[in-house]
Amino acid sequence: MTDRHGPLMFHQSGGCCDGSSPMCYPLGDFITSDSDVRLGDLVVEGLESPVTVWMSASQFEYWRHTHLTIDVVPGRGSGFSVEAPEGVRFLIRSRLLTDEEVAELDARPVA
């Protein structure tokens, strides 16, 4: 997908319909704002640039103590996400953070 679209980014919204699916866009095609939280960057073997991951701030409040994994599985993507015509779709897998992981996050300085 990066060969076709260039560097990519993910956004996880709290909206309806595909709001539970991470949406993948060419970097910069989805405009983020103060109402979004940057979760971090995925370093993917074989890609020159990391893939930035964002989430709406309201959704982040629900998921802030959750470890998230973005997975790709066979199926039909939807919406405006770049994988829609590729025969695969992205999905979120999650688990609650352990007490130790929560303490580690709480101890980090806020940027």
C-alpha positions as CSV (number, residue, x, y, z in Angstrom):
1,M,0.0,0.0,0.0
2,T,2.9,2.4,0.6
3,D,4.1,1.7,-2.9
4,R,0.8,2.9,-4.2
5,H,0.0,5.7,-1.7
6,G,3.3,6.7,-0.1
7,P,3.7,7.1,3.7
8,L,0.6,6.2,5.6
9,M,-1.2,7.1,8.9
10,F,-3.9,5.5,11.0
11,H,-6.8,7.3,12.7
12,Q,-9.2,5.6,15.1
13,S,-12.3,7.7,15.5
14,G,-15.2,7.3,17.9
15,G,-17.8,7.8,15.1
16,C,-20.5,5.6,13.8
17,C,-20.4,2.9,11.1
18,D,-16.7,2.2,10.7
19,G,-15.7,4.1,13.9
20,S,-14.5,0.9,15.4
21,S,-12.2,0.1,12.5
22,P,-8.8,1.9,12.3
23,M,-8.8,3.9,9.1
24,C,-5.6,4.1,7.1
25,Y,-4.9,7.1,4.9
26,P,-2.0,8.5,2.9
27,L,0.0,10.7,5.4
28,G,-1.6,14.1,5.6
29,D,-4.9,13.1,3.8
30,F,-6.7,13.0,7.2
31,I,-6.3,16.3,9.0
32,T,-5.8,15.9,12.7
33,S,-6.5,18.7,15.3
34,D,-6.5,19.4,19.0
35,S,-9.5,16.9,19.2
36,D,-7.1,14.0,18.3
37,V,-4.4,12.3,20.4
38,R,-1.2,11.0,18.8
39,L,-0.8,7.5,20.1
40,G,2.6,6.9,18.6
41,D,4.4,5.6,15.5
42,L,4.4,2.1,14.2
43,V,7.8,1.0,12.9
44,V,7.1,-1.6,10.3
45,E,9.8,-3.8,8.9
46,G,10.4,-2.9,5.2
47,L,8.9,0.6,5.4
48,E,11.1,3.7,5.2
49,S,8.8,5.8,7.3
50,P,7.0,4.9,10.5
51,V,3.2,4.9,10.4
52,T,1.7,7.5,12.7
53,V,-1.3,6.4,14.8
54,W,-4.0,8.9,16.0
55,M,-7.2,8.6,17.9
56,S,-10.0,11.0,18.6
57,A,-9.6,12.5,22.1
58,S,-13.1,11.3,23.1
59,Q,-12.3,7.8,22.1
60,F,-8.9,7.9,23.8
61,E,-10.7,8.6,27.1
62,Y,-12.4,5.2,26.8
63,W,-9.3,3.3,25.6
64,R,-6.5,5.1,27.6
65,H,-5.7,2.0,29.8
66,T,-5.8,-0.4,26.9
67,H,-3.0,-1.9,24.8
68,L,-4.0,-1.7,21.2
69,T,-2.7,-3.8,18.3
70,I,-3.6,-2.9,14.7
71,D,-4.0,-6.1,12.8
72,V,-4.6,-6.9,9.1
73,V,-6.9,-9.7,8.2
74,P,-8.6,-11.1,5.0
75,G,-11.8,-9.3,4.3
76,R,-13.2,-6.2,2.7
77,G,-12.1,-2.9,4.1
78,S,-14.6,-0.1,4.0
79,G,-15.0,3.6,4.0
80,F,-12.1,5.7,2.7
81,S,-9.4,3.5,4.2
82,V,-6.7,2.7,1.7
83,E,-7.1,-1.1,2.1
84,A,-10.7,-1.1,1.0
85,P,-10.1,-2.4,-2.5
86,E,-7.2,-4.7,-1.5
87,G,-9.1,-7.7,-0.1
88,V,-7.9,-7.1,3.5
89,R,-9.1,-4.9,6.3
90,F,-7.5,-3.5,9.4
91,L,-8.9,-4.1,12.9
92,I,-8.1,-3.3,16.5
93,R,-7.2,-6.0,18.9
94,S,-7.1,-4.8,22.5
95,R,-6.4,-5.9,26.1
96,L,-6.4,-4.0,29.4
97,L,-3.0,-2.7,30.5
98,T,-1.5,-4.5,33.5
99,D,-1.1,-2.5,36.8
100,E,2.6,-2.3,36.0
101,E,2.0,-0.9,32.5
102,V,-0.4,1.7,33.9
103,A,2.2,2.8,36.6
104,E,4.9,3.1,33.9
105,L,2.6,5.3,31.8
106,D,1.6,7.4,34.8
107,A,5.3,8.0,35.6
108,R,6.1,9.4,32.2
109,P,6.4,13.1,31.8
110,V,3.7,14.7,29.7
111,A,5.1,16.1,26.5
